[in-house]
């Protein structure tokens, strides 16, 4: 039995529908460009820590999002650090076709650098959501000793021919 990544099947909505977002998170949450680039502008030292990278069976949610016959996906879980402070937890769901066209062997290279440096990757609109960290996000909250609070997340799908990557980013509390 393998350990499946914790669920990020939240109540996703279009970015235009989310109301009352604190200004401190809004510029990150709604930015249409590379989150990696944006974070690098806000700190002296940026780094990626890979938590896990494994092939898992596709769920019904993956099949619906990827609009295809997807049997398994590579789940890459990382933390994005700015000046040694974890700022973002990210789950990337990579189809086999995407893995074969260059989204493989990333190591500590940010996925955003690969996807945003190649104009042939088409980007979907951003979906966003809010949730309580103590409930659906309890695994990572316990790791970082965070109290339950409102957290914000965003996701989008990148498509290049048959290849697809869904990137979900959860903004961690801090400072």
Buried (B, 14 or more C-beta within 10 A) or exposed (E): EEEEBBEBEBEBEEBEEBEEBEEEBEEBBBEEEBBBBEBBEEBEEBBBEEBEBBBBEBBEEBBEBBEBEBEEBBBBBBBBBBEEEBBBBBBBBBBBBBBEBBBEEBEEEBBBBBBBEEEEBEBEEBBBBBBEBBEBBBEBBEEEEBEEEEBBBBBBBBBBEEBBBBBBBBBBBEE
